[in-house]
């Protein structure tokens, strides 16, 4: 879906129904006309604050240092809502030129390149 079109549609959002319709339009654009649209009652259940654990499934993966890391992955419908919301966010937000993580077309190599020939580099993970 075109960035300009998505930006205009996102700026025109006034209600939850407007957002719901835009998310369905994006999902249809990604998956094609045969995609199953979001159901209104399911959308409301997933977007209402409260007990969020029923929206995720959990599993454990081994850590290099030993032990296990718990992973909470979104269930199918929530995952697709997040994918569609991400399309809106990418259309309306331009990251700083200094941001490398999760920025389209940028990588850790780009980040490392900016710091070559420096005496000190302070690296933190927030």
N, CA, C and O atoms as CSV, one atom per row, in Angstrom:
chain,resi,resn,atom,element,x,y,z
A,1,UNK,N,N,0.854,-1.168,0.000
A,1,UNK,CA,C,0.000,0.000,0.000
A,1,UNK,C,C,0.901,1.232,0.000
A,1,UNK,O,O,1.928,1.249,0.678
A,2,UNK,N,N,0.533,2.236,-0.737
A,2,UNK,CA,C,1.345,3.433,-0.896
A,2,UNK,C,C,1.439,4.233,0.408
A,2,UNK,O,O,0.448,4.416,1.114
A,3,UNK,N,N,2.645,4.701,0.706
A,3,UNK,CA,C,2.904,5.429,1.951
A,3,UNK,C,C,2.037,6.677,2.064
A,3,UNK,O,O,1.477,6.952,3.125
A,4,UNK,N,N,1.927,7.420,0.992
A,4,UNK,CA,C,1.142,8.664,1.024
A,4,UNK,C,C,-0.328,8.388,1.322
A,4,UNK,O,O,-0.956,9.095,2.110
A,5,UNK,N,N,-0.864,7.357,0.687
A,5,UNK,CA,C,-2.256,6.983,0.918
A,5,UNK,C,C,-2.479,6.592,2.384
A,5,UNK,O,O,-3.444,7.025,3.013
A,6,UNK,N,N,-1.567,5.766,2.916
A,6,UNK,CA,C,-1.682,5.338,4.311
A,6,UNK,C,C,-1.574,6.518,5.265
A,6,UNK,O,O,-2.303,6.586,6.254
A,7,UNK,N,N,-0.677,7.439,4.979
A,7,UNK,CA,C,-0.512,8.623,5.829
A,7,UNK,C,C,-1.793,9.447,5.853
A,7,UNK,O,O,-2.232,9.877,6.920
A,8,UNK,N,N,-2.388,9.667,4.702
A,8,UNK,CA,C,-3.640,10.435,4.624
A,8,UNK,C,C,-4.766,9.730,5.369
A,8,UNK,O,O,-5.523,10.364,6.103
A,9,UNK,N,N,-4.873,8.421,5.178
A,9,UNK,CA,C,-5.922,7.663,5.867
A,9,UNK,C,C,-5.709,7.689,7.378
A,9,UNK,O,O,-6.668,7.830,8.137
A,10,UNK,N,N,-4.464,7.555,7.818
A,10,UNK,CA,C,-4.163,7.555,9.257
A,10,UNK,C,C,-4.475,8.915,9.870
A,10,UNK,O,O,-4.999,8.981,10.982
A,11,UNK,N,N,-4.165,9.990,9.172
A,11,UNK,CA,C,-4.438,11.331,9.691
A,11,UNK,C,C,-5.938,11.613,9.755
A,11,UNK,O,O,-6.379,12.456,10.536
A,12,UNK,N,N,-6.715,10.914,8.941
A,12,UNK,CA,C,-8.158,11.133,8.914
A,12,UNK,C,C,-8.912,10.249,9.915
A,12,UNK,O,O,-10.137,10.333,10.003
A,13,UNK,N,N,-8.204,9.410,10.663
A,13,UNK,CA,C,-8.866,8.524,11.630
A,13,UNK,C,C,-9.514,9.346,12.743
A,13,UNK,O,O,-8.882,10.219,13.336
A,14,UNK,N,N,-10.775,9.053,13.014
A,14,UNK,CA,C,-11.501,9.738,14.089
A,14,UNK,C,C,-12.078,8.782,15.117
A,14,UNK,O,O,-12.257,9.151,16.277
A,15,UNK,N,N,-12.367,7.569,14.706
A,15,UNK,CA,C,-13.038,6.624,15.599
A,15,UNK,C,C,-12.336,5.268,15.556
A,15,UNK,O,O,-11.488,5.017,14.699
A,16,UNK,N,N,-12.698,4.421,16.475
A,16,UNK,CA,C,-12.195,3.048,16.498
A,16,UNK,C,C,-12.654,2.295,15.256
A,16,UNK,O,O,-11.932,1.448,14.731
A,17,UNK,N,N,-13.852,2.609,14.795
A,17,UNK,CA,C,-14.368,1.966,13.583
A,17,UNK,C,C,-13.513,2.348,12.379
A,17,UNK,O,O,-13.249,1.507,11.520
A,18,UNK,N,N,-13.075,3.611,12.304
A,18,UNK,CA,C,-12.186,4.040,11.217
A,18,UNK,C,C,-10.890,3.233,11.241
A,18,UNK,O,O,-10.423,2.774,10.199
A,19,UNK,N,N,-10.310,3.061,12.428
A,19,UNK,CA,C,-9.078,2.281,12.566
A,19,UNK,C,C,-9.322,0.832,12.163
A,19,UNK,O,O,-8.527,0.246,11.429
A,20,UNK,N,N,-10.417,0.256,12.641
A,20,UNK,CA,C,-10.776,-1.121,12.315
A,20,UNK,C,C,-10.867,-1.306,10.795
A,20,UNK,O,O,-10.335,-2.278,10.259
A,21,UNK,N,N,-11.526,-0.393,10.112
A,21,UNK,CA,C,-11.674,-0.485,8.660
A,21,UNK,C,C,-10.324,-0.348,7.952
A,21,UNK,O,O,-10.060,-1.054,6.980
A,22,UNK,N,N,-9.474,0.555,8.434
A,22,UNK,CA,C,-8.153,0.723,7.822
A,22,UNK,C,C,-7.296,-0.523,8.029
A,22,UNK,O,O,-6.585,-0.941,7.115
A,23,UNK,N,N,-7.355,-1.118,9.210
A,23,UNK,CA,C,-6.596,-2.350,9.465
A,23,UNK,C,C,-7.045,-3.472,8.532
A,23,UNK,O,O,-6.220,-4.227,8.019
A,24,UNK,N,N,-8.353,-3.576,8.317
A,24,UNK,CA,C,-8.861,-4.596,7.387
A,24,UNK,C,C,-8.414,-4.319,5.952
A,24,UNK,O,O,-8.123,-5.246,5.196
A,25,UNK,N,N,-8.363,-3.047,5.586
A,25,UNK,CA,C,-7.909,-2.679,4.245
A,25,UNK,C,C,-6.430,-3.045,4.055
A,25,UNK,O,O,-6.035,-3.551,3.004
A,26,UNK,N,N,-5.635,-2.787,5.072
A,26,UNK,CA,C,-4.204,-3.118,5.006
A,26,UNK,C,C,-4.017,-4.631,4.946
A,26,UNK,O,O,-3.221,-5.128,4.150
A,27,UNK,N,N,-4.746,-5.361,5.782
A,27,UNK,CA,C,-4.639,-6.829,5.786
A,27,UNK,C,C,-5.004,-7.388,4.421
A,27,UNK,O,O,-4.333,-8.291,3.922
A,28,UNK,N,N,-6.051,-6.867,3.819
A,28,UNK,CA,C,-6.472,-7.305,2.488
A,28,UNK,C,C,-5.385,-6.994,1.456
A,28,UNK,O,O,-5.138,-7.789,0.549
A,29,UNK,N,N,-4.739,-5.837,1.598
A,29,UNK,CA,C,-3.665,-5.456,0.677
A,29,UNK,C,C,-2.476,-6.406,0.814
A,29,UNK,O,O,-1.851,-6.762,-0.186
A,30,UNK,N,N,-2.161,-6.814,2.031
A,30,UNK,CA,C,-1.023,-7.702,2.267
A,30,UNK,C,C,-1.325,-9.130,1.803
A,30,UNK,O,O,-0.511,-9.750,1.118
A,31,UNK,N,N,-2.490,-9.642,2.177
A,31,UNK,CA,C,-2.811,-11.054,1.920
A,31,UNK,C,C,-3.611,-11.291,0.646
A,31,UNK,O,O,-3.738,-12.431,0.201
A,32,UNK,N,N,-4.146,-10.239,0.061
A,32,UNK,CA,C,-4.967,-10.403,-1.137
A,32,UNK,C,C,-6.446,-10.434,-0.795
A,32,UNK,O,O,-6.835,-10.429,0.373
A,33,UNK,N,N,-7.247,-10.464,-1.822
A,33,UNK,CA,C,-8.698,-10.394,-1.655
A,33,UNK,C,C,-9.287,-11.588,-0.912
A,33,UNK,O,O,-10.391,-11.488,-0.376
A,34,UNK,N,N,-8.583,-12.702,-0.867
A,34,UNK,CA,C,-9.095,-13.890,-0.188
A,34,UNK,C,C,-8.826,-13.881,1.310
A,34,UNK,O,O,-9.165,-14.836,2.009
A,35,UNK,N,N,-8.212,-12.794,1.810
A,35,UNK,CA,C,-7.898,-12.742,3.238
A,35,UNK,C,C,-9.178,-12.635,4.061
A,35,UNK,O,O,-10.171,-12.053,3.624
A,36,UNK,N,N,-9.130,-13.194,5.226
A,36,UNK,CA,C,-10.265,-13.141,6.146
A,36,UNK,C,C,-10.166,-11.847,6.953
A,36,UNK,O,O,-9.176,-11.646,7.657
A,37,UNK,N,N,-11.167,-10.962,6.869
A,37,UNK,CA,C,-11.089,-9.696,7.612
A,37,UNK,C,C,-11.198,-9.926,9.117
A,37,UNK,O,O,-11.711,-10.948,9.573
A,38,UNK,N,N,-10.702,-8.949,9.877
A,38,UNK,CA,C,-10.854,-8.997,11.323
A,38,UNK,C,C,-12.330,-8.931,11.668
A,38,UNK,O,O,-13.100,-8.248,10.993
A,39,UNK,N,N,-12.723,-9.631,12.704
A,39,UNK,CA,C,-14.099,-9.573,13.207
A,39,UNK,C,C,-14.154,-8.505,14.298
A,39,UNK,O,O,-13.249,-8.408,15.127
A,40,UNK,N,N,-15.212,-7.711,14.291
A,40,UNK,CA,C,-15.336,-6.567,15.196
A,40,UNK,C,C,-15.235,-6.982,16.660
A,40,UNK,O,O,-14.503,-6.356,17.426
A,41,UNK,N,N,-15.957,-8.027,17.062
A,41,UNK,CA,C,-15.941,-8.431,18.479
A,41,UNK,C,C,-14.564,-8.944,18.902
A,41,UNK,O,O,-14.137,-8.718,20.034
A,42,UNK,N,N,-13.875,-9.628,18.001
A,42,UNK,CA,C,-12.521,-10.116,18.310
A,42,UNK,C,C,-11.539,-8.951,18.390
A,42,UNK,O,O,-10.667,-8.922,19.258
A,43,UNK,N,N,-11.688,-7.996,17.479
A,43,UNK,CA,C,-10.851,-6.796,17.490
A,43,UNK,C,C,-11.010,-6.055,18.815
A,43,UNK,O,O,-10.018,-5.641,19.414
A,44,UNK,N,N,-12.246,-5.885,19.275
A,44,UNK,CA,C,-12.491,-5.204,20.547
A,44,UNK,C,C,-11.880,-5.977,21.718
A,44,UNK,O,O,-11.300,-5.381,22.626
A,45,UNK,N,N,-12.010,-7.281,21.692
A,45,UNK,CA,C,-11.455,-8.101,22.778
A,45,UNK,C,C,-9.936,-7.981,22.834
A,45,UNK,O,O,-9.353,-7.951,23.919
A,46,UNK,N,N,-9.297,-7.911,21.675
A,46,UNK,CA,C,-7.835,-7.817,21.630
A,46,UNK,C,C,-7.319,-6.417,21.942
A,46,UNK,O,O,-6.177,-6.263,22.376
A,47,UNK,N,N,-8.139,-5.402,21.728
A,47,UNK,CA,C,-7.673,-4.031,21.921
A,47,UNK,C,C,-8.131,-3.409,23.237
A,47,UNK,O,O,-7.822,-2.251,23.517
A,48,UNK,N,N,-8.859,-4.165,24.039
A,48,UNK,CA,C,-9.324,-3.656,25.320
A,48,UNK,C,C,-8.272,-3.921,26.394
A,48,UNK,O,O,-7.777,-5.042,26.512
A,49,UNK,N,N,-7.926,-2.889,27.186
A,49,UNK,CA,C,-6.942,-3.118,28.261
A,49,UNK,C,C,-7.465,-4.147,29.255
A,49,UNK,O,O,-8.673,-4.343,29.387
A,50,UNK,N,N,-6.563,-4.782,29.932
A,50,UNK,CA,C,-6.962,-5.764,30.929
A,50,UNK,C,C,-6.042,-6.957,30.874
A,50,UNK,O,O,-4.859,-6.825,30.561
A,51,UNK,N,N,-6.579,-8.116,31.175
A,51,UNK,CA,C,-5.789,-9.341,31.189
A,51,UNK,C,C,-5.274,-9.630,29.788
A,51,UNK,O,O,-6.039,-10.020,28.906
A,52,UNK,N,N,-3.984,-9.439,29.586
A,52,UNK,CA,C,-3.406,-9.578,28.257
A,52,UNK,C,C,-2.806,-10.957,28.000
A,52,UNK,O,O,-2.506,-11.279,26.851
A,53,UNK,N,N,-2.621,-11.774,29.023
A,53,UNK,CA,C,-1.941,-13.053,28.829
A,53,UNK,C,C,-2.710,-13.997,27.914
A,53,UNK,O,O,-2.100,-14.861,27.283
A,54,UNK,N,N,-4.035,-13.858,27.822
A,54,UNK,CA,C,-4.797,-14.732,26.930
A,54,UNK,C,C,-4.573,-14.374,25.461
A,54,UNK,O,O,-5.055,-15.083,24.577
A,55,UNK,N,N,-3.853,-13.290,25.189
A,55,UNK,CA,C,-3.576,-12.848,23.818
A,55,UNK,C,C,-2.262,-13.409,23.292
A,55,UNK,O,O,-1.910,-13.180,22.135
A,56,UNK,N,N,-1.530,-14.143,24.134
A,56,UNK,CA,C,-0.208,-14.654,23.781
A,56,UNK,C,C,-0.100,-16.133,24.112
A,56,UNK,O,O,-0.795,-16.628,24.999
A,57,UNK,N,N,0.758,-16.827,23.408
A,57,UNK,CA,C,1.117,-18.178,23.814
A,57,UNK,C,C,2.580,-18.141,24.227
A,57,UNK,O,O,3.362,-17.355,23.692
A,58,UNK,N,N,2.940,-18.973,25.157
A,58,UNK,CA,C,4.299,-18.935,25.681
A,58,UNK,C,C,5.027,-20.242,25.401
A,58,UNK,O,O,4.424,-21.311,25.308
A,59,UNK,N,N,6.334,-20.119,25.272
A,59,UNK,CA,C,7.205,-21.274,25.134
A,59,UNK,C,C,8.590,-20.864,25.620
A,59,UNK,O,O,8.862,-19.678,25.806
A,60,UNK,N,N,9.452,-21.834,25.822
A,60,UNK,CA,C,10.793,-21.554,26.341
A,60,UNK,C,C,11.836,-21.986,25.327
A,60,UNK,O,O,11.683,-22.996,24.640
A,61,UNK,N,N,12.907,-21.193,25.250
A,61,UNK,CA,C,14.035,-21.544,24.403
A,61,UNK,C,C,15.293,-21.554,25.274
A,61,UNK,O,O,15.387,-20.793,26.237
A,62,UNK,N,N,16.256,-22.409,24.941
A,62,UNK,CA,C,17.478,-22.455,25.762
A,62,UNK,C,C,18.342,-21.215,25.559
A,62,UNK,O,O,18.447,-20.689,24.451
A,63,UNK,N,N,18.963,-20.757,26.655
A,63,UNK,CA,C,19.903,-19.642,26.608
A,63,UNK,C,C,21.313,-20.192,26.439
A,63,UNK,O,O,21.601,-21.309,26.866
A,64,UNK,N,N,22.196,-19.404,25.814
A,64,UNK,CA,C,23.582,-19.832,25.645
A,64,UNK,C,C,24.257,-20.042,26.992
A,64,UNK,O,O,25.096,-20.929,27.149
A,65,UNK,N,N,23.878,-19.211,27.968
A,65,UNK,CA,C,24.509,-19.276,29.281
A,65,UNK,C,C,23.881,-20.348,30.177
A,65,UNK,O,O,24.261,-20.477,31.341
A,66,UNK,N,N,22.947,-21.101,29.660
A,66,UNK,CA,C,22.252,-22.111,30.450
A,66,UNK,C,C,20.888,-21.605,30.876
A,66,UNK,O,O,20.639,-20.399,30.880
A,67,UNK,N,N,20.027,-22.501,31.226
A,67,UNK,CA,C,18.669,-22.120,31.600
A,67,UNK,C,C,17.805,-21.877,30.369
A,67,UNK,O,O,18.164,-22.243,29.249
A,68,UNK,N,N,16.667,-21.256,30.606
A,68,UNK,CA,C,15.724,-21.034,29.523
A,68,UNK,C,C,15.195,-19.608,29.547
A,68,UNK,O,O,15.130,-18.971,30.599
A,69,UNK,N,N,14.820,-19.120,28.373
A,69,UNK,CA,C,14.199,-17.805,28.231
A,69,UNK,C,C,12.733,-18.019,27.857
A,69,UNK,O,O,12.426,-18.776,26.937
A,70,UNK,N,N,11.837,-17.353,28.569
A,70,UNK,CA,C,10.408,-17.450,28.258
A,70,UNK,C,C,10.077,-16.481,27.136
A,70,UNK,O,O,10.448,-15.308,27.187
A,71,UNK,N,N,9.380,-16.974,26.126
A,71,UNK,CA,C,8.951,-16.164,24.994
A,71,UNK,C,C,7.422,-16.106,25.009
A,71,UNK,O,O,6.756,-17.129,25.168
A,72,UNK,N,N,6.881,-14.915,24.844
A,72,UNK,CA,C,5.443,-14.724,24.747
A,72,UNK,C,C,5.154,-14.164,23.362
A,72,UNK,O,O,5.453,-13.004,23.079
A,73,UNK,N,N,4.575,-14.986,22.508
A,73,UNK,CA,C,4.306,-14.605,21.128
A,73,UNK,C,C,2.815,-14.319,20.969
A,73,UNK,O,O,1.983,-15.022,21.541
A,74,UNK,N,N,2.476,-13.287,20.191
A,74,UNK,CA,C,1.058,-12.956,20.025
A,74,UNK,C,C,0.311,-14.047,19.254
A,74,UNK,O,O,0.852,-14.667,18.338
A,75,UNK,N,N,-0.930,-14.258,19.644
A,75,UNK,CA,C,-1.783,-15.182,18.908
A,75,UNK,C,C,-2.070,-14.614,17.521
A,75,UNK,O,O,-1.809,-13.440,17.261
A,76,UNK,N,N,-2.601,-15.438,16.645
A,76,UNK,CA,C,-2.750,-15.129,15.226
A,76,UNK,C,C,-3.396,-13.762,14.963
A,76,UNK,O,O,-2.808,-12.936,14.265
A,77,UNK,N,N,-4.586,-13.509,15.505
A,77,UNK,CA,C,-5.279,-12.248,15.215
A,77,UNK,C,C,-4.519,-11.035,15.746
A,77,UNK,O,O,-4.423,-10.016,15.062
A,78,UNK,N,N,-3.982,-11.137,16.955
A,78,UNK,CA,C,-3.211,-10.025,17.515
A,78,UNK,C,C,-1.965,-9.781,16.682
A,78,UNK,O,O,-1.589,-8.631,16.452
A,79,UNK,N,N,-1.323,-10.843,16.229
A,79,UNK,CA,C,-0.136,-10.701,15.384
A,79,UNK,C,C,-0.470,-9.929,14.110
A,79,UNK,O,O,0.293,-9.057,13.694
A,80,UNK,N,N,-1.594,-10.240,13.496
A,80,UNK,CA,C,-1.972,-9.545,12.265
A,80,UNK,C,C,-2.376,-8.094,12.528
A,80,UNK,O,O,-2.126,-7.221,11.696
A,81,UNK,N,N,-2.987,-7.836,13.657
A,81,UNK,CA,C,-3.283,-6.441,14.019
A,81,UNK,C,C,-1.971,-5.679,14.173
A,81,UNK,O,O,-1.857,-4.545,13.707
A,82,UNK,N,N,-0.981,-6.288,14.823
A,82,UNK,CA,C,0.317,-5.643,15.011
A,82,UNK,C,C,1.030,-5.417,13.676
A,82,UNK,O,O,1.652,-4.372,13.482
A,83,UNK,N,N,0.949,-6.370,12.766
A,83,UNK,CA,C,1.562,-6.222,11.443
A,83,UNK,C,C,0.924,-5.047,10.707
A,83,UNK,O,O,1.629,-4.236,10.106
A,84,UNK,N,N,-0.403,-4.950,10.751
A,84,UNK,CA,C,-1.107,-3.868,10.063
A,84,UNK,C,C,-0.824,-2.516,10.711
A,84,UNK,O,O,-0.637,-1.520,10.012
A,85,UNK,N,N,-0.792,-2.474,12.043
A,85,UNK,CA,C,-0.438,-1.233,12.732
A,85,UNK,C,C,0.985,-0.802,12.374
A,85,UNK,O,O,1.254,0.390,12.226
A,86,UNK,N,N,1.887,-1.761,12.237
A,86,UNK,CA,C,3.264,-1.447,11.866
A,86,UNK,C,C,3.317,-0.766,10.499
A,86,UNK,O,O,4.125,0.139,10.293
A,87,UNK,N,N,2.476,-1.184,9.577
A,87,UNK,CA,C,2.424,-0.531,8.258
A,87,UNK,C,C,2.024,0.941,8.401
A,87,UNK,O,O,2.572,1.809,7.722
A,88,UNK,N,N,1.071,1.211,9.284
A,88,UNK,CA,C,0.651,2.600,9.528
A,88,UNK,C,C,1.797,3.385,10.145
A,88,UNK,O,O,2.099,4.495,9.708
A,89,UNK,N,N,2.438,2.812,11.160
A,89,UNK,CA,C,3.546,3.500,11.833
A,89,UNK,C,C,4.690,3.793,10.869
A,89,UNK,O,O,5.273,4.876,10.910
A,90,UNK,N,N,5.016,2.831,9.998
A,90,UNK,CA,C,6.096,3.058,9.033
A,90,UNK,C,C,5.745,4.176,8.060
A,90,UNK,O,O,6.627,4.888,7.579
A,91,UNK,N,N,4.452,4.330,7.771
A,91,UNK,CA,C,4.030,5.377,6.842
A,91,UNK,C,C,4.069,6.765,7.476
A,91,UNK,O,O,4.388,7.742,6.800
A,92,UNK,N,N,3.748,6.863,8.771
A,92,UNK,CA,C,3.632,8.194,9.386
A,92,UNK,C,C,4.860,8.627,10.171
A,92,UNK,O,O,4.953,9.789,10.568
A,93,UNK,N,N,5.809,7.718,10.406
A,93,UNK,CA,C,6.967,8.056,11.230
A,93,UNK,C,C,8.258,7.821,10.467
A,93,UNK,O,O,8.454,6.758,9.878
A,94,UNK,N,N,9.129,8.803,10.480
A,94,UNK,CA,C,10.456,8.657,9.898
A,94,UNK,C,C,11.463,8.659,11.040
A,94,UNK,O,O,11.570,9.648,11.765
A,95,UNK,N,N,12.202,7.568,11.210
A,95,UNK,CA,C,13.153,7.517,12.319
A,95,UNK,C,C,14.319,8.472,12.108
A,95,UNK,O,O,14.627,8.862,10.982
A,96,UNK,N,N,14.953,8.835,13.197
A,96,UNK,CA,C,16.143,9.676,13.168
A,96,UNK,C,C,17.206,9.012,12.296
A,96,UNK,O,O,17.277,7.785,12.237
A,97,UNK,N,N,18.029,9.806,11.623
A,97,UNK,CA,C,19.099,9.195,10.826
A,97,UNK,C,C,20.111,8.436,11.687
A,97,UNK,O,O,20.896,7.643,11.168
A,98,UNK,N,N,20.094,8.677,12.994
A,98,UNK,CA,C,21.010,7.991,13.902
A,98,UNK,C,C,20.438,6.681,14.437
A,98,UNK,O,O,21.172,5.888,15.027
A,99,UNK,N,N,19.153,6.444,14.242
A,99,UNK,CA,C,18.521,5.201,14.695
A,99,UNK,C,C,18.810,4.098,13.683
A,99,UNK,O,O,18.570,4.266,12.487
A,100,UNK,N,N,19.317,2.987,14.159
A,100,UNK,CA,C,19.656,1.879,13.260
A,100,UNK,C,C,18.779,0.656,13.500
A,100,UNK,O,O,18.461,-0.073,12.560
A,101,UNK,N,N,18.390,0.426,14.741
A,101,UNK,CA,C,17.601,-0.754,15.062
A,101,UNK,C,C,16.178,-0.651,14.546
A,101,UNK,O,O,15.494,0.344,14.783
A,102,UNK,N,N,15.740,-1.669,13.850
A,102,UNK,CA,C,14.373,-1.785,13.343
A,102,UNK,C,C,14.001,-0.673,12.375
A,102,UNK,O,O,12.817,-0.393,12.186
A,103,UNK,N,N,14.991,-0.034,11.760
A,103,UNK,CA,C,14.734,0.987,10.741
A,103,UNK,C,C,14.947,0.340,9.378
A,103,UNK,O,O,15.977,-0.288,9.137
A,104,UNK,N,N,13.975,0.497,8.493
A,104,UNK,CA,C,14.029,-0.135,7.181
A,104,UNK,C,C,15.269,0.347,6.424
A,104,UNK,O,O,15.524,1.547,6.331
A,105,UNK,N,N,16.026,-0.594,5.891
A,105,UNK,CA,C,17.205,-0.273,5.113
A,105,UNK,C,C,18.450,0.018,5.936
A,105,UNK,O,O,19.470,0.420,5.376
A,106,UNK,N,N,18.395,-0.174,7.248
A,106,UNK,CA,C,19.549,0.069,8.117
A,106,UNK,C,C,19.859,-1.197,8.892
A,106,UNK,O,O,18.983,-2.029,9.131
A,107,UNK,N,N,21.128,-1.331,9.283
A,107,UNK,CA,C,21.529,-2.560,9.958
A,107,UNK,C,C,22.593,-2.274,11.004
A,107,UNK,O,O,23.034,-1.136,11.164
A,108,UNK,N,N,23.001,-3.318,11.715
A,108,UNK,CA,C,24.071,-3.170,12.698
A,108,UNK,C,C,25.388,-2.834,12.004
A,108,UNK,O,O,26.265,-2.216,12.608
A,109,UNK,N,N,25.533,-3.229,10.756
A,109,UNK,CA,C,26.739,-2.889,10.000
A,109,UNK,C,C,26.797,-1.373,9.784
A,109,UNK,O,O,27.861,-0.769,9.918
A,110,UNK,N,N,25.668,-0.765,9.454
A,110,UNK,CA,C,25.608,0.696,9.306
A,110,UNK,C,C,25.974,1.374,10.623
A,110,UNK,O,O,26.691,2.374,10.640
A,111,UNK,N,N,25.482,0.828,11.708
A,111,UNK,CA,C,25.788,1.388,13.027
A,111,UNK,C,C,27.286,1.268,13.321
A,111,UNK,O,O,27.903,2.226,13.787
A,112,UNK,N,N,27.865,0.113,13.057
A,112,UNK,CA,C,29.299,-0.083,13.312
A,112,UNK,C,C,30.139,0.837,12.435
A,112,UNK,O,O,31.151,1.369,12.892
A,113,UNK,N,N,29.737,1.030,11.196
A,113,UNK,CA,C,30.474,1.883,10.266
A,113,UNK,C,C,30.594,3.314,10.806
A,113,UNK,O,O,31.621,3.967,10.616
A,114,UNK,N,N,29.544,3.796,11.476
A,114,UNK,CA,C,29.562,5.156,12.024
A,114,UNK,C,C,30.588,5.306,13.142
A,114,UNK,O,O,30.990,6.425,13.462
A,115,UNK,N,N,31.019,4.188,13.744
A,115,UNK,CA,C,31.901,4.254,14.899
A,115,UNK,C,C,33.322,3.789,14.617
A,115,UNK,O,O,34.123,3.667,15.544
A,116,UNK,N,N,33.648,3.530,13.369
A,116,UNK,CA,C,35.013,3.104,13.054
A,116,UNK,C,C,35.983,4.254,13.326
A,116,UNK,O,O,35.634,5.426,13.182
A,117,UNK,N,N,37.178,3.906,13.712
A,117,UNK,CA,C,38.257,4.866,14.017
A,117,UNK,C,C,37.944,5.769,15.206
A,117,UNK,O,O,38.493,6.866,15.312
A,118,UNK,N,N,37.072,5.320,16.094
A,118,UNK,CA,C,36.786,6.067,17.318
A,118,UNK,C,C,37.579,5.447,18.467
A,118,UNK,O,O,37.757,4.230,18.522
A,119,UNK,N,N,38.050,6.288,19.379
A,119,UNK,CA,C,38.796,5.769,20.531
A,119,UNK,C,C,37.905,5.002,21.481
A,119,UNK,O,O,38.315,3.983,22.038
A,120,UNK,N,N,36.685,5.484,21.669
A,120,UNK,CA,C,35.764,4.862,22.623
A,120,UNK,C,C,34.375,4.777,22.002
A,120,UNK,O,O,33.949,5.661,21.260
A,121,UNK,N,N,33.689,3.700,22.321
A,121,UNK,CA,C,32.287,3.538,21.944
A,121,UNK,C,C,31.557,3.022,23.162
A,121,UNK,O,O,31.947,2.008,23.740
A,122,UNK,N,N,30.498,3.709,23.559
A,122,UNK,CA,C,29.688,3.302,24.697
A,122,UNK,C,C,28.435,2.624,24.154
A,122,UNK,O,O,27.644,3.247,23.446
A,123,UNK,N,N,28.260,1.372,24.479
A,123,UNK,CA,C,27.147,0.591,23.945
A,123,UNK,C,C,26.258,0.128,25.086
A,123,UNK,O,O,26.735,-0.491,26.038
A,124,UNK,N,N,24.954,0.428,24.994
A,124,UNK,CA,C,23.997,-0.045,26.001
A,124,UNK,C,C,22.800,-0.657,25.297
A,124,UNK,O,O,22.523,-0.353,24.136
A,125,UNK,N,N,22.105,-1.509,26.003
A,125,UNK,CA,C,20.898,-2.125,25.488
A,125,UNK,C,C,19.767,-1.758,26.426
A,125,UNK,O,O,19.725,-2.216,27.567
A,126,UNK,N,N,18.857,-0.939,25.951
A,126,UNK,CA,C,17.729,-0.513,26.783
A,126,UNK,C,C,16.582,-1.488,26.685
A,126,UNK,O,O,15.546,-1.289,27.319
